[in-house]
């Protein structure tokens, strides 16, 4: 099974979210750990021009992450609202 590692920004962002949204995001991330390439059950999409970076949609929130196939690690790069998360 894959393991999740958070950068500082997403970790702080999750801590500030209300309990319902945080729960939905963490439940979806758990599903992502089981099958990170599962496009059938999760709303994931590979980002264009980015090597192994993906987008996961959870309601109005977007999660940008990187897959490390060698170490089986999902690195959560950023979590944010739909419009703001892509502006970096």
C-alpha positions, 0 to 999 in steps of 0.5 A, spaced: 500 500 500 502 507 498 504 511 503 502 519 504 507 524 505 504 532 506 508 538 505 507 544 510 502 548 506 497 542 505 498 540 512 497 547 515 491 547 510 487 541 513 488 543 520 484 550 519 479 546 515 472 545 518 471 537 521 466 535 515 471 537 509 477 535 513 474 528 514 472 528 506 479 529 504 482 524 509 477 519 507 478 520 499 486 520 500 485 513 504 482 511 498 487 514 493 493 510 497 489 503 496 489 505 488 493 511 486 491 510 479 484 509 480 480 513 475 473 509 476 472 511 483 476 517 484 476 524 480 483 524 478 487 527 472 494 528 470 496 535 470 499 537 463 506 539 462 508 536 470 512 530 471 508 525 475 503 530 478 496 529 479 490 533 481 484 530 485 478 533 486 474 533 492 468 537 492 470 544 491 477 542 493 483 540 489 489 536 491 495 537 487 500 531 489 506 527 486 507 519 485 513 516 487 513 509 484 519 507 486 518 508 494 510 508 493 509 515 496 504 520 494 507 526 496 501 531 497 504 538 494 498 543 495 490 543 497 486 549 496 480 551 493 478 550 485 481 556 482 487 558 487 490 551 487 493 552 480 496 559 480 503 557 483 
